[in-house]
Amino acid sequence: MKIALFGAGYWGSKLLRNLNAIPDVELIVVEPNEQTQYNLKRVYKGITFLNDRDNLMDDPDVAGCVIATPASTHYKLAKDCLEKEKNVFVEKPIAGDSTLAKELLELSKKSKKVLMVGHTLRYSPSVIKVKELIDKGEIGKIFYIASRRINLGIYRDDVNVLWDLLPHDLSVLLYWLNEEPAKANGFVKDAVINKHTDIGFINLKFPSGIICHIEVSWVSPVKIRSTVVAGEKGYIIYDDANTAEPVKLYKRVFNVEFQEDNWFLTHRIGDIYVPHIEGKEPLRLEMEHFIQCIKYGRTPLTNGEEAYKVIKAIELIEKSVE
Ligand SMILES: NC(=O)c1ccc[n+]([C@@H]2O[C@H](COP(=O)([O-])OP(=O)(O)OC[C@H]3O[C@@H](n4cnc5c(N)ncnc54)[C@H](O)[C@@H]3O)[C@@H](O)[C@H]2O)c1
């Protein structure tokens, strides 16, 4: 199956490595940066590299396009691909606002082509394991979720940190909770470049009453990717940076006893479980899923509808924070 990859920079080169490992995929890479192209050509001998897309989209053998260019180019490229009746995988964020995201969604429905967004964490075995634990009732009713996604850069000039990093947390929250945030507030800061948000301390409330805190930042000397899911019967800790034990389930609860007008609180310290997590690379699973969706006409897990919901949530956050 012929697949065209647009953009083979930091992230696109990872997609390239994974696509190249899928049997039956024949890759054509469009990458205007000559140095990047030169470096990749030395590693990938059998792949065709082009400087620009020229008439590539008119090639009827190109079944799908994978877009890993800067965020500001996503909407236009994805639209062109869908209009040429190509199946499309586009990195997050899919477009610059929800109206444009909706337009892509409608276009994919009209052309009956796959529209898949790069919400990579949805393909992470750890994230799927947390969902399983929640759905099995291991921690009971959820009280709150608190997530930190901080590191030093990559400092992007066409999107701020909310549009760059929040799609990850929001796609995971939508998946775990099966609902969209109803309210948002919080604070943002432009620490390094004037008027370019690089830190966000975000609070969300969902219709079920669950509250969430998300910290996103490009201004941290260390990389932290950790999430606490707190429930009435226990806690789940998901730490994406801990490759050996990314998910832990703490069976710890509070016992409250009421005697007349007083309440007495005790802790019950239970076991800690470390579930086995498959060591598969989320990106490989994501790219395999895209190819399968094209082959069998399936709707992707992270489809245009999900991309639209995530962008709507970012817009809610952006207009609610100070
Ligand atoms: N899903 C994830 O976890 C994840 C992680 C990192 C980045 N990303 C996304 O990947 C995208 C790319 O990010 P990056 O860090 O690789 O940026 P990058 O700047 O390293 O790479 C972008 C590449 O696109 C090329 N390019 C620009 N315009 C092009 C065009 N019209 N056609 C073909 N190529 C073009 C550039 O030459 C460059 O090599 C961004 O949208 C980012 O949000 C996703």
The ligand as a Gaussian input file, in Angstrom:
#p B3LYP/6-31G(d) Opt

LIG

0 1
 N        1.686000      12.809000      18.760000
 C        2.747000      13.210000      19.452000
 O        3.019000      12.722000      20.548000
 C        3.612000      14.292000      18.870000
 C        4.874000      14.548000      19.424000
 C        5.667000      15.542000      18.840000
 C        5.197000      16.257000      17.756000
 N        3.964000      15.995000      17.271000
 C        3.411000      16.768000      16.143000
 O        4.161000      16.500000      14.969000
 C        4.168000      17.657000      14.136000
 C        5.597000      17.952000      13.699000
 O        6.352000      18.269000      14.831000
 P        7.937000      18.128000      14.826000
 O        8.400000      18.296000      16.203000
 O        8.348000      16.923000      14.071000
 O        8.354000      19.426000      13.983000
 P        9.645000      19.589000      13.052000
 O        9.772000      21.041000      12.802000
 O       10.796000      18.862000      13.652000
 O        9.249000      18.833000      11.717000
 C        8.339000      19.328000      10.787000
 C        8.863000      18.949000       9.416000
 O        7.895000      19.262000       8.427000
 C        8.576000      19.735000       7.276000
 N        7.605000      20.492000       6.474000
 C        7.167000      21.760000       6.644000
 N        6.206000      22.057000       5.737000
 C        6.039000      20.954000       4.967000
 C        5.195000      20.628000       3.877000
 N        4.305000      21.496000       3.378000
 N        5.297000      19.401000       3.320000
 C        6.162000      18.484000       3.804000
 N        6.994000      18.748000       4.854000
 C        6.932000      19.953000       5.426000
 C        9.732000      20.538000       7.821000
 O       10.779000      20.682000       6.892000
 C       10.138000      19.707000       9.035000
 O       11.149000      18.779000       8.727000
 C        3.545000      18.790000      14.961000
 O        2.242000      18.989000      14.525000
 C        3.511000      18.264000      16.384000
 O        2.391000      18.714000      17.107000
 C        3.177000      15.016000      17.788000

